[in-house]
């Protein structure tokens, strides 16, 4: 009688889903770690934005001429702010890559590419808005007339609108990932329910495009989304590559 040696296979959450090993496991953990850097760099950008508005940004009720002159003189602050807005993007792309690997290993279905694509758009739309708004100092430096100032004020308004409209892809990412993690058992109730709530808040915030007074909802949704993503990174790094027995314990 031939005896087949038994082997012990470390699995991820679902039976038959082999956990990564060696360099693949290290790459996955590093990519998930980038979720923490998304949160850190985003907070730096938010802090700088508060400083910018407190010191250099023209008043919201400034006349067109005042806006043109104000942005002309705040060129350095706008450039730094734009750079800080872009800084989370590479970390977000790496994190989303790690998230996709984890999701494909533990669940299956068309929600995965939808979630990852929505995640990319969640960061791309505000990044494009920041780039558009970044031209305001150049316009102010070339012309401080009322007409040029009106253009400056309009372009400055692109950034909050882009943050608001990115609430749509954020909602897709949050809902899709919450559903997938629920199926895989990789996230607790708090993470799932908070994901649904932030998604709903973000959808309400998209109405900023029609009613500008709703921008605080959009801004709060964006901030909570980053906090949620950072928490997700911590959870996945702890659970996604653990043996099934450890996760259930």
C-alpha positions as CSV (number, residue, x, y, z in Angstrom):
1,X,0.0,0.0,0.0
2,X,1.4,3.4,-1.0
3,X,1.1,6.2,1.6
4,X,0.9,9.8,0.3
5,X,2.7,12.2,2.6
6,X,0.5,14.8,4.1
7,X,1.3,18.4,3.5
8,X,0.2,21.4,5.4
9,X,-0.8,24.3,3.2
10,X,-1.2,27.8,4.6
11,X,-4.5,29.2,3.2
12,X,-6.1,32.5,3.1
13,X,-9.7,33.0,4.2
14,X,-11.4,30.7,1.7
15,X,-10.6,27.0,1.5
16,X,-8.5,26.2,-1.5
17,X,-7.2,29.7,-1.8
18,X,-3.5,29.5,-1.3
19,X,-1.9,32.4,0.6
20,X,1.1,34.1,-1.0
21,X,4.6,33.1,0.0
22,X,8.1,34.4,-0.3
23,X,8.5,37.6,-2.4
24,X,4.8,37.6,-3.4
25,X,3.7,37.8,0.2
26,X,6.2,40.5,0.9
27,X,5.1,42.5,-2.1
28,X,1.5,42.2,-1.1
29,X,2.1,43.3,2.5
30,X,4.1,46.3,1.2
31,X,1.3,47.3,-1.2
32,X,-1.3,47.0,1.6
33,X,1.0,49.1,3.8
34,X,0.7,51.9,1.2
35,X,-2.8,52.4,2.4
36,X,-1.4,53.8,5.6
37,X,0.8,56.2,3.5
38,X,-2.4,57.3,1.7
39,X,-3.8,58.4,5.0
40,X,-0.6,60.1,6.2
41,X,0.0,62.1,3.0
42,X,-3.7,63.0,2.7
43,X,-3.6,64.5,6.2
44,X,-0.5,66.5,5.4
45,X,-2.4,67.9,2.4
46,X,-5.4,68.7,4.5
47,X,-3.3,70.5,7.1
48,X,-1.5,72.5,4.4
49,X,-4.9,73.5,2.9
50,X,-6.0,74.9,6.2
51,X,-2.8,76.9,6.4
52,X,-3.3,78.1,2.9
53,X,-6.8,79.3,3.5
54,X,-5.8,81.0,6.7
55,X,-2.9,82.9,5.3
56,X,-2.8,83.2,1.5
57,X,-6.0,82.1,-0.3
58,X,-8.1,85.0,-1.4
59,X,-11.4,85.4,0.5
60,X,-14.3,83.5,-1.0
61,X,-16.2,86.8,-1.5
62,X,-13.2,88.5,-3.0
63,X,-13.8,90.6,-6.2
64,X,-12.5,89.2,-9.4
65,X,-9.6,91.7,-9.3
66,X,-8.8,90.7,-5.7
67,X,-8.8,87.1,-6.7
68,X,-6.5,87.5,-9.6
69,X,-4.0,89.5,-7.5
70,X,-4.3,87.1,-4.6
71,X,-3.6,84.0,-6.6
72,X,-0.8,85.8,-8.4
73,X,0.9,86.4,-5.1
74,X,0.1,82.9,-3.8
75,X,1.8,81.0,-6.6
76,X,4.2,79.1,-4.4
77,X,1.4,78.1,-2.0
78,X,-0.7,76.9,-4.9
79,X,2.2,74.9,-6.3
80,X,3.0,73.2,-3.0
81,X,-0.7,72.5,-2.4
82,X,-1.1,70.9,-5.8
83,X,1.9,68.7,-5.2
84,X,0.5,67.6,-1.8
85,X,-2.8,66.8,-3.5
86,X,-1.0,64.5,-5.9
87,X,1.2,62.9,-3.3
88,X,-1.3,60.2,-2.1
89,X,-2.0,59.1,-5.7
90,X,1.0,56.7,-6.2
91,X,0.4,55.2,-2.7
92,X,-3.3,54.7,-3.5
93,X,-2.5,53.0,-6.8
94,X,-0.2,50.6,-5.0
95,X,-2.7,49.9,-2.3
96,X,-5.4,49.3,-4.8
97,X,-3.2,46.8,-6.6
98,X,-2.6,44.9,-3.3
99,X,-6.4,45.1,-2.6
100,X,-7.2,43.6,-5.9
101,X,-4.8,40.7,-5.3
102,X,-6.4,40.0,-1.9
103,X,-9.9,40.2,-3.2
104,X,-9.2,37.9,-6.2
105,X,-7.7,35.3,-3.8
106,X,-10.6,35.2,-1.4
107,X,-13.6,35.9,-3.6
108,X,-14.5,36.1,-7.2
109,X,-16.9,38.0,-9.5
110,X,-17.3,41.2,-11.5
111,X,-17.4,43.4,-8.5
112,X,-13.6,43.3,-8.2
113,X,-12.7,45.1,-11.4
114,X,-15.6,47.6,-10.7
115,X,-14.2,48.3,-7.2
116,X,-10.6,48.8,-8.4
117,X,-11.6,51.0,-11.3
118,X,-13.7,53.1,-9.1
119,X,-10.8,53.4,-6.6
120,X,-8.6,54.8,-9.4
121,X,-11.2,57.3,-10.4
122,X,-11.7,58.3,-6.7
123,X,-8.2,59.7,-6.7
124,X,-7.8,60.7,-10.3
125,X,-10.8,63.1,-10.4
126,X,-9.6,65.3,-7.6
127,X,-6.1,65.2,-8.9
128,X,-7.3,66.5,-12.3
129,X,-9.3,69.2,-10.4
130,X,-6.1,70.2,-8.6
131,X,-4.2,70.5,-11.8
132,X,-6.9,72.7,-13.4
133,X,-7.0,75.0,-10.4
134,X,-3.2,75.2,-10.3
135,X,-3.2,77.5,-13.4
136,X,-4.8,80.3,-11.4
137,X,-1.5,82.0,-10.4
138,X,-0.3,82.0,-14.0
139,X,-3.5,83.8,-15.1
140,X,-3.2,86.3,-12.3
141,X,0.4,87.0,-13.1
142,X,-0.5,87.7,-16.8
143,X,-3.6,89.8,-16.2
144,X,-5.3,91.2,-13.1
145,X,-8.3,92.6,-14.9
146,X,-11.8,91.8,-13.8
147,X,-12.3,89.5,-16.7
148,X,-9.2,87.5,-15.9
149,X,-10.2,87.5,-12.2
150,X,-13.5,86.0,-13.1
151,X,-11.7,83.2,-14.9
152,X,-9.5,82.7,-11.9
153,X,-12.4,82.4,-9.5
154,X,-14.1,79.9,-11.8
155,X,-11.0,77.8,-12.1
156,X,-10.5,77.9,-8.3
157,X,-14.0,76.4,-8.0
158,X,-13.1,73.4,-10.0
159,X,-11.2,71.8,-7.1
160,X,-14.2,71.5,-4.7
161,X,-16.4,70.3,-7.5
162,X,-14.0,67.6,-8.4
163,X,-13.9,66.5,-4.7
164,X,-17.7,66.4,-4.7
165,X,-18.1,64.5,-8.0
166,X,-15.5,61.9,-6.9
167,X,-18.2,60.8,-4.4
168,X,-19.7,58.7,-7.1
169,X,-16.7,56.4,-7.7
170,X,-15.9,56.5,-4.0
171,X,-19.4,55.1,-3.3
172,X,-18.9,52.3,-5.9
173,X,-15.5,51.3,-4.3
174,X,-16.9,51.5,-0.7
175,X,-20.0,49.4,-1.4
176,X,-18.3,46.9,-3.7
177,X,-15.5,46.3,-1.3
178,X,-17.8,46.1,1.7
179,X,-19.9,43.5,0.0
180,X,-16.9,41.5,-1.1
181,X,-15.3,41.6,2.3
182,X,-18.6,40.5,3.9
183,X,-18.6,37.4,1.6
184,X,-15.0,36.6,2.5
185,X,-15.3,37.3,6.2
186,X,-12.3,39.6,6.1
187,X,-13.9,42.7,7.7
188,X,-16.1,43.2,10.7
189,X,-19.5,44.8,10.9
190,X,-18.1,48.2,11.8
191,X,-16.0,48.4,8.7
192,X,-18.9,47.3,6.5
193,X,-21.5,49.6,7.9
194,X,-19.2,52.6,8.0
195,X,-18.4,51.9,4.4
196,X,-22.1,52.0,3.4
197,X,-22.6,55.2,5.5
198,X,-19.6,57.0,3.9
199,X,-20.8,56.0,0.5
200,X,-24.2,57.5,1.2
201,X,-22.6,60.7,2.5
202,X,-20.5,61.0,-0.6
203,X,-23.5,60.6,-2.9
204,X,-25.3,63.4,-1.0
205,X,-22.1,65.5,-1.3
206,X,-22.2,65.2,-5.1
207,X,-25.1,67.6,-5.1
208,X,-22.5,70.3,-4.4
209,X,-22.4,70.6,-8.2
210,X,-25.9,72.0,-7.9
211,X,-26.0,73.5,-4.3
212,X,-22.5,74.8,-3.3
213,X,-23.5,74.9,0.3
214,X,-23.4,71.0,0.4
215,X,-19.6,71.0,-0.1
216,X,-19.0,70.3,3.6
217,X,-20.7,66.9,3.1
218,X,-18.5,66.1,0.2
219,X,-15.4,67.2,2.1
220,X,-16.3,65.1,5.1
221,X,-17.1,62.1,3.0
222,X,-13.6,62.4,1.3
223,X,-11.9,62.6,4.7
224,X,-13.8,59.7,6.1
225,X,-13.1,57.7,3.0
226,X,-9.4,58.1,3.5
227,X,-9.8,57.1,7.2
228,X,-11.8,54.0,6.0
229,X,-9.2,53.0,3.5
230,X,-6.4,53.4,6.1
231,X,-8.4,51.2,8.5
232,X,-8.9,48.6,5.7
233,X,-5.2,48.5,5.0
234,X,-4.6,47.7,8.7
235,X,-7.3,45.0,8.7
236,X,-6.1,43.3,5.5
237,X,-2.4,43.3,6.5
238,X,-3.4,41.5,9.7
239,X,-5.9,39.0,8.3
240,X,-5.5,38.5,4.5
241,X,-2.5,36.2,4.7
242,X,-3.2,34.5,8.0
243,X,-4.1,30.8,8.0
244,X,-7.8,30.1,8.1
245,X,-7.7,28.7,11.6
246,X,-6.1,31.9,13.0
247,X,-8.6,34.1,11.3
248,X,-11.6,32.2,12.7
249,X,-10.0,32.4,16.1
